[in-house]
Amino acid sequence: MMNMQAGIPKAQLMAGDAMNRALPRMAHEMMEQLMPLENVVLVGIRRRGVPLAQRLSDIIEKYEHVRIPVGEVDIAMYRDDRDPAQLNVEVQEKHLPVDVTGKVVVLVDDVLHTGRTVRAAMDAILDQGRAARICLAVLIDRGHRELPIRAGEIGLVHRHELRGALHGLFRVRCFNQDDAHLFVRPDQLTDEIVGVVNLIDSVYQKFGFKYHVELSTRPEDSMGSDEDWEDATNGLKTALEKLGMPYIVNEGDGAFYGPKIDFHLRDCLGRTWQCGTIQLDFQMPLNFNLEYVDVDGSRKRPIMIHRVCYGSIERFIGILTEHFAGKFPTWMAPVQVKVLPVSDKSMDYAKTVYAALRAKKIRCELDDRNEKIGYKIREARQVDRVPYMLILGGQEVENNTVSVRDRATDQTVTCTLDEFIAKISKEIADRV
């Protein structure tokens, strides 16, 4: 097997006789691990993976008398290292012989290097159906997988909190967690922790929160070696010291699998709530036998970082609500503007104003109820607490203007609709 560029052969990775020995080994491994074979589909990654998939199917049929269907996939439009607008390729259909939903799909290719091609092929397969399992068969693994891998999700979590411990949105039995897991090499550890700390800090600064940091060390009930715990703890300390960030050492309060950095937010009442966290985990990669091929060809175990920024989405919303006493800044407010027609005579104009605001992506509501304008204003100000109310009566209709009631000052000014849209759009953009 040779790589060719401009007609010049590069280094030969595998000769023909070596391929003839490797393919039967791969086929026998599939026969052992993927029973029943009737549920298996081989998919070659175009171009070199397609003939390999066909040869594997032929070998398996020879021994098991089962013909595994063979398909092919073109990953050109799924690559993440190319701008689709600049690709000069003809989009080709994915030739899959069966519906892959519920099937065991084996992706076949010649060389595994960075993993980019495999990720693109998985995306292409998942566009065709939800496979029960996706496996990979390659002739040559050149290693150098791209680390760190950063996988994030919003996951639903259930926790058996005691009855007396429940506390509004702050402590609940079912909540959503912004969880992420980072897999890193030891030499990447400090930089990755620094990056996560900067991420969490930038989020809290956006909301104007004050916080303090705690470094929690090994508890009595823990797993792992003393050496692993010392390395993990020193890794967190090094990152915090590199940032020049003050912290409190919380002895013995780490997770059972590793030390952690906790971020405690202070609310408007002076209470602190643990939200963000960074946890090092040497045990999970060990338990699942996770490995990567290093630049020297040796197999090594990655370090896992657990990361959450908000902690619990529900808790963070509760802190935000109390922090601003429901008077959210304009950029954050669920409803930024309430359009309040004085009577039915100004309703058509109110609908025009409402449509214009919506067109500019401004979150607004139209109060078209048959209620007195004073009642509408009090409700919008005291209950809904919207930043702005647009009061529209006969004079506004006649002059094509809007009367703007500001929640912050409780003052009313008159301006054109375009002037108001420009003002509030700037507030939203500037996060005021």
C-alpha positions as CSV (number, residue, x, y, z in Angstrom):
1,M,0.0,0.0,0.0
2,M,1.5,3.4,-1.1
3,N,0.5,7.0,-0.7
4,M,0.8,8.8,-4.1
5,Q,1.1,12.6,-4.6
6,A,1.9,14.1,-8.0
7,G,2.9,10.6,-9.2
8,I,5.7,10.3,-6.7
9,P,5.4,7.2,-4.4
10,K,5.8,7.9,-0.7
11,A,6.7,5.5,2.1
12,Q,5.1,2.0,1.7
13,L,3.0,1.2,4.7
14,M,2.1,-2.4,3.9
15,A,3.0,-4.7,1.1
16,G,0.6,-7.0,-0.8
17,D,1.6,-10.2,1.0
18,A,1.2,-8.4,4.4
19,M,-2.3,-7.3,3.4
20,N,-3.1,-10.9,2.4
21,R,-2.2,-12.0,5.9
22,A,-3.9,-9.2,7.7
23,L,-7.3,-9.4,6.0
24,P,-8.1,-13.0,7.1
25,R,-7.1,-12.1,10.7
26,M,-9.5,-9.2,10.6
27,A,-12.2,-11.3,9.1
28,H,-11.8,-14.0,11.8
29,E,-11.9,-11.4,14.6
30,M,-15.2,-10.1,13.2
31,M,-16.6,-13.7,13.1
32,E,-15.7,-14.1,16.7
33,Q,-17.0,-10.8,18.0
34,L,-19.9,-9.8,15.9
35,M,-22.2,-12.9,16.0
36,P,-24.9,-13.1,14.7
37,L,-23.4,-12.1,11.4
38,E,-26.9,-11.7,9.8
39,N,-27.1,-8.3,11.7
40,V,-23.8,-7.0,10.4
41,V,-23.2,-4.5,7.5
42,L,-19.8,-3.7,6.1
43,V,-19.4,-0.1,4.9
44,G,-16.2,0.9,3.1
45,I,-15.1,4.5,3.3
46,R,-14.5,5.6,-0.3
47,R,-12.2,5.0,-1.9
48,R,-9.6,2.5,-0.5
49,G,-12.0,1.2,2.1
50,V,-14.5,-0.1,-0.4
51,P,-12.4,-3.0,-2.0
52,L,-11.2,-3.9,1.5
53,A,-14.8,-4.3,2.7
54,Q,-15.6,-6.5,-0.3
55,R,-12.6,-8.7,0.4
56,L,-13.6,-9.1,4.0
57,S,-17.1,-10.1,3.1
58,D,-15.7,-12.7,0.6
59,I,-13.5,-14.2,3.4
60,I,-16.3,-14.4,5.9
61,E,-18.6,-16.0,3.4
62,K,-16.0,-18.6,2.6
63,Y,-15.8,-19.7,6.3
64,E,-19.3,-19.0,7.6
65,H,-21.4,-19.3,4.4
66,V,-23.1,-16.0,5.3
67,R,-22.9,-13.1,2.8
68,I,-22.5,-9.9,4.7
69,P,-23.9,-6.9,2.7
70,V,-21.3,-4.4,1.6
71,G,-22.0,-0.7,1.2
72,E,-19.9,2.4,0.7
73,V,-19.9,6.0,2.0
74,D,-18.4,9.2,0.7
75,I,-17.3,11.5,3.5
76,A,-16.2,14.5,1.5
77,M,-19.1,16.7,2.6
78,Y,-18.8,15.6,6.2
79,R,-15.2,16.6,6.9
80,D,-14.7,19.2,9.6
81,D,-11.4,20.4,8.2
82,R,-12.7,21.8,5.0
83,D,-15.0,24.6,4.1
84,P,-18.0,23.1,2.2
85,A,-18.3,26.2,0.1
86,Q,-14.7,25.6,-1.2
87,L,-15.1,22.0,-2.0
88,N,-15.0,21.2,-5.6
89,V,-16.6,17.7,-5.3
90,E,-19.6,16.1,-6.8
91,V,-22.0,15.0,-4.0
92,Q,-22.5,11.3,-4.3
93,E,-25.2,9.2,-2.8
94,K,-24.4,6.8,0.1
95,H,-24.7,3.3,-1.3
96,L,-26.0,1.3,1.6
97,P,-27.5,-2.1,0.7
98,V,-29.9,-2.2,3.7
99,D,-31.4,0.1,6.3
100,V,-28.7,0.5,9.0
101,T,-31.2,1.1,11.8
102,G,-30.6,-1.5,14.5
103,K,-27.7,-3.0,12.6
104,V,-24.0,-3.5,13.6
105,V,-22.1,-1.3,11.1
106,V,-18.4,-2.0,10.5
107,L,-16.6,0.9,8.9
108,V,-13.7,-0.3,6.8
109,D,-10.7,1.8,5.8
110,D,-7.1,1.3,5.0
111,V,-5.3,3.7,7.4
112,L,-6.3,5.3,10.7
113,H,-4.4,8.4,11.5
114,T,-6.1,11.4,13.2
115,G,-9.6,9.9,13.3
116,R,-11.1,12.7,11.2
117,T,-12.2,10.4,8.4
118,V,-13.8,8.0,10.9
119,R,-15.8,10.8,12.6
120,A,-17.0,12.1,9.2
121,A,-18.0,8.5,8.2
122,M,-20.0,8.1,11.4
123,D,-21.9,11.3,10.8
124,A,-22.7,10.1,7.3
125,I,-23.9,6.7,8.6
126,L,-26.1,8.3,11.3
127,D,-27.8,10.5,8.7
128,Q,-29.1,7.2,7.2
129,G,-30.4,5.6,10.4
130,R,-29.7,4.8,14.1
131,A,-27.3,1.9,14.0
132,A,-27.2,-0.3,17.1
133,R,-23.4,-0.2,17.1
134,I,-20.6,1.2,14.9
135,C,-17.3,-0.6,14.8
136,L,-14.1,0.2,12.9
137,A,-11.8,-2.1,10.9
138,V,-8.6,-0.7,9.5
139,L,-5.4,-2.3,8.1
140,I,-3.0,0.2,9.7
141,D,-3.2,2.3,12.8
142,R,-0.7,5.2,12.6
143,G,-1.7,6.5,16.0
144,H,-1.5,10.2,16.8
145,R,-5.1,10.4,17.6
146,E,-6.2,14.0,18.2
147,L,-6.2,14.7,21.9
148,P,-7.7,16.4,23.8
149,I,-11.2,15.0,23.1
150,R,-13.9,17.3,24.6
151,A,-17.3,15.7,24.7
152,G,-20.2,17.8,26.2
153,E,-23.9,17.3,26.8
154,I,-26.9,18.5,28.7
155,G,-27.9,15.5,30.7
156,L,-31.0,14.7,32.8
157,V,-29.9,13.7,36.3
158,H,-31.9,12.1,39.1
159,R,-30.8,12.3,42.7
160,H,-32.5,10.9,45.8
161,E,-32.4,14.0,48.0
162,L,-33.9,13.7,51.4
163,R,-37.3,15.4,51.9
164,G,-35.9,18.1,54.2
165,A,-33.0,18.9,51.9
166,L,-35.2,20.0,49.0
167,H,-35.0,23.7,48.4
168,G,-36.9,25.3,45.5
169,L,-34.8,25.3,42.3
170,F,-31.6,25.2,44.3
171,R,-31.8,21.5,45.4
172,V,-34.1,19.2,43.5
173,R,-34.4,15.5,42.8
174,C,-34.4,15.9,39.0
175,F,-32.3,18.4,37.2
176,N,-30.3,19.1,34.0
177,Q,-26.5,19.2,34.2
178,D,-24.2,20.8,31.6
179,D,-21.7,17.9,31.7
180,A,-18.5,17.5,29.7
181,H,-15.7,15.0,29.7
182,L,-12.2,15.9,28.4
183,F,-9.7,13.2,27.6
184,V,-6.2,14.6,27.7
185,R,-2.5,13.6,27.7
186,P,-0.5,14.3,30.8
187,D,1.4,17.1,29.1
188,Q,-1.9,18.8,28.1
189,L,-3.4,18.6,31.6
190,T,-2.4,22.1,32.9
191,D,-3.4,24.0,29.8
192,E,-6.8,22.2,29.6
193,I,-7.6,23.0,33.2
194,V,-6.6,26.6,32.6
195,G,-8.9,26.7,29.6
196,V,-11.8,25.3,31.6
197,V,-11.2,27.8,34.5
198,N,-11.2,30.7,32.0
199,L,-14.4,29.4,30.4
200,I,-16.2,29.2,33.8
201,D,-14.9,32.6,34.8
202,S,-16.0,34.2,31.6
203,V,-19.6,32.8,32.0
204,Y,-19.8,34.1,35.6
205,Q,-18.5,37.5,34.6
206,K,-21.2,37.8,31.9
207,F,-23.8,37.6,34.7
208,G,-21.9,39.7,37.2
209,F,-21.5,37.0,39.8
210,K,-18.8,37.0,42.5
211,Y,-17.4,33.6,43.5
212,H,-14.6,31.9,45.3
213,V,-12.7,28.7,44.5
214,E,-12.1,25.6,46.6
215,L,-9.6,22.8,45.9
216,S,-11.0,19.6,47.4
217,T,-8.5,16.8,48.2
218,R,-8.6,13.0,48.7
219,P,-11.4,11.7,50.9
220,E,-11.1,8.7,53.2
221,D,-13.4,6.6,51.0
222,S,-11.5,6.8,47.7
223,M,-10.1,4.6,45.0
224,G,-6.7,4.7,43.2
225,S,-3.1,4.9,44.1
226,D,-1.4,7.5,46.3
227,E,0.7,8.4,43.3
228,D,-2.3,9.1,41.0
229,W,-3.9,11.2,43.7
230,E,-0.8,13.2,44.2
231,D,-0.3,13.8,40.5
232,A,-3.9,14.8,40.1
233,T,-3.9,17.2,43.0
234,N,-0.7,18.8,41.9
235,G,-2.1,19.2,38.4
236,L,-5.0,21.2,39.7
237,K,-2.7,23.3,42.0
238,T,-0.4,24.0,39.1
239,A,-3.2,25.3,36.9
240,L,-4.6,27.6,39.7
241,E,-1.2,28.9,40.4
242,K,-0.5,29.6,36.8
243,L,-3.7,31.6,36.7
244,G,-2.8,33.5,39.9
245,M,-6.2,32.5,41.2
246,P,-6.6,32.4,45.0
247,Y,-8.2,29.3,46.4
248,I,-9.2,27.5,49.6
249,V,-8.0,24.0,50.3
250,N,-11.0,21.8,51.4
251,E,-9.3,18.8,52.9
252,G,-10.9,15.4,52.2
253,D,-13.9,16.7,50.2
254,G,-12.9,15.4,46.8
255,A,-14.8,12.9,44.8
256,F,-14.0,9.2,45.5
257,Y,-12.3,9.0,42.1
258,G,-10.2,12.2,42.1
259,P,-9.6,15.7,43.4
260,K,-11.6,18.7,42.2
261,I,-11.9,22.4,41.9
262,D,-15.3,23.9,42.9
263,F,-16.7,27.3,42.1
264,H,-19.0,28.7,44.7
265,L,-21.3,31.5,43.6
266,R,-22.5,34.2,46.0
267,D,-26.2,35.2,45.6
268,C,-27.9,38.5,46.6
269,L,-28.5,37.3,50.1
270,G,-24.9,36.4,50.7
271,R,-25.4,32.7,50.4
272,T,-22.9,30.6,48.4
273,W,-23.9,27.8,46.1
274,Q,-21.5,25.3,44.5
275,C,-22.1,25.4,40.7
276,G,-19.1,24.9,38.5
277,T,-16.6,22.1,39.1
278,I,-13.5,20.6,37.5
279,Q,-12.8,17.0,38.6
280,L,-9.8,14.9,37.6
281,D,-10.4,11.2,37.1
282,F,-7.6,8.6,36.7
283,Q,-9.9,5.7,37.6
284,M,-12.5,5.8,34.8
285,P,-9.9,5.5,32.0
286,L,-8.4,2.6,34.0
287,N,-11.7,0.8,34.5
288,F,-12.6,1.1,30.8
289,N,-9.1,0.3,29.7
290,L,-8.9,3.5,27.6
291,E,-5.6,4.0,25.7
292,Y,-4.1,6.2,23.0
293,V,-1.1,5.6,20.8
294,D,1.6,8.2,21.7
295,V,4.0,9.7,19.2
296,D,6.6,7.1,20.0
297,G,4.2,4.3,19.2
298,S,3.6,3.2,22.8
299,R,0.2,2.8,24.3
300,K,-0.7,5.1,27.2
301,R,-3.7,5.9,29.3
302,P,-5.4,9.3,29.0
303,I,-6.5,11.5,31.9
304,M,-10.2,12.3,32.2
305,I,-11.5,15.7,33.3
306,H,-15.1,16.1,34.4
307,R,-16.3,19.7,33.8
308,V,-19.5,21.6,34.5
309,C,-20.0,25.3,34.3
310,Y,-23.5,25.9,35.5
311,G,-23.7,22.7,37.6
312,S,-27.4,22.5,37.6
313,I,-29.3,24.5,35.0
314,E,-32.2,24.8,37.5
315,R,-30.0,26.0,40.4
316,F,-28.3,28.6,38.1
317,I,-31.7,29.9,37.0
318,G,-32.7,30.1,40.7
319,I,-29.6,32.1,41.5
320,L,-30.1,34.4,38.6
321,T,-33.8,35.0,39.5
322,E,-32.9,35.9,43.1
323,H,-29.8,37.9,42.1
324,F,-31.8,40.2,39.8
325,A,-35.1,40.0,41.9
326,G,-36.8,39.0,38.7
327,K,-35.7,42.3,37.0
328,F,-33.5,40.7,34.4
329,P,-31.3,42.9,32.3
330,T,-32.6,43.6,28.8
331,W,-30.4,41.1,27.0
332,M,-31.4,38.3,29.4
333,A,-35.1,39.0,30.0
334,P,-37.5,36.3,28.6
335,V,-39.8,39.2,27.5
336,Q,-37.9,42.3,26.6
337,V,-40.8,44.5,25.5
338,K,-44.6,44.5,26.2
339,V,-46.8,46.3,23.6
340,L,-49.7,47.8,25.4
341,P,-52.6,49.3,23.2
342,V,-54.7,51.8,25.1
343,S,-57.9,50.7,23.4
344,D,-59.2,48.8,20.3
345,K,-58.7,52.0,18.3
346,S,-54.9,51.6,18.5
347,M,-54.9,47.8,18.2
348,D,-54.0,47.7,14.5
349,Y,-51.1,50.0,15.1
350,A,-50.0,47.9,18.1
351,K,-50.0,44.8,15.9
352,T,-47.8,46.6,13.4
353,V,-45.3,47.6,16.1
354,Y,-45.3,44.1,17.5
355,A,-44.5,42.6,14.1
356,A,-41.7,45.1,13.6
357,L,-40.1,44.2,16.9
358,R,-40.4,40.5,16.1
359,A,-38.8,41.0,12.8
360,K,-35.7,42.5,14.6
361,K,-35.5,39.4,16.9
362,I,-36.7,41.3,19.9
363,R,-38.6,39.2,22.4
364,C,-41.9,40.9,22.9
365,E,-45.6,40.2,23.7
366,L,-48.7,42.0,22.7
367,D,-51.3,42.5,25.5
368,D,-54.5,42.6,23.5
369,R,-56.8,41.9,26.5
370,N,-59.8,44.1,27.0
371,E,-58.4,45.6,30.2
372,K,-57.7,49.2,31.3
373,I,-54.3,50.5,30.4
374,G,-53.4,51.2,34.0
375,Y,-53.9,47.6,34.9
376,K,-51.8,46.4,32.0
377,I,-49.0,48.8,33.0
378,R,-49.0,47.7,36.6
379,E,-49.0,44.0,35.7
380,A,-46.2,44.4,33.1
381,R,-44.1,46.4,35.6
382,Q,-44.7,44.6,38.9
383,V,-45.5,41.0,37.9
384,D,-43.8,40.4,34.5
385,R,-41.1,43.0,35.2
386,V,-40.3,43.6,31.6
387,P,-37.6,46.1,30.9
388,Y,-39.7,48.2,28.5
389,M,-43.4,48.9,27.9
390,L,-44.7,50.5,24.7
391,I,-47.9,52.4,25.4
392,L,-49.8,53.1,22.2
393,G,-52.9,55.4,22.2
394,G,-54.5,57.7,19.7
395,Q,-51.7,60.3,19.7
396,E,-49.0,57.6,19.0
397,V,-51.1,56.3,16.1
398,E,-51.6,59.8,14.7
399,N,-47.8,60.7,15.0
400,N,-46.5,57.2,14.2
401,T,-44.5,57.2,17.4
402,V,-44.3,55.0,20.6
403,S,-44.4,56.0,24.3
404,V,-41.7,54.1,26.1
405,R,-42.0,53.3,29.8
406,D,-38.6,52.3,31.2
407,R,-38.7,49.8,34.1
408,A,-35.5,51.2,35.6
409,T,-36.6,54.8,35.9
410,D,-40.4,54.5,35.6
411,Q,-40.2,57.4,33.2
412,T,-42.1,57.6,29.9
413,V,-40.5,59.2,26.8
414,T,-41.8,59.4,23.2
415,C,-39.8,58.5,20.2
416,T,-40.1,56.9,16.8
417,L,-40.3,53.1,16.6
418,D,-37.0,53.1,14.6
419,E,-35.3,55.0,17.4
420,F,-36.5,52.6,20.1
421,I,-35.5,49.6,18.1
422,A,-32.0,51.0,17.6
423,K,-31.7,51.7,21.4
424,I,-32.9,48.3,22.6
425,S,-30.9,46.5,19.9
426,K,-27.7,48.2,21.2
427,E,-28.6,47.2,24.8
428,I,-29.0,43.6,23.8
429,A,-25.8,43.6,21.8
430,D,-23.8,45.2,24.6
431,R,-25.5,42.9,27.2
432,V,-26.8,45.8,29.2
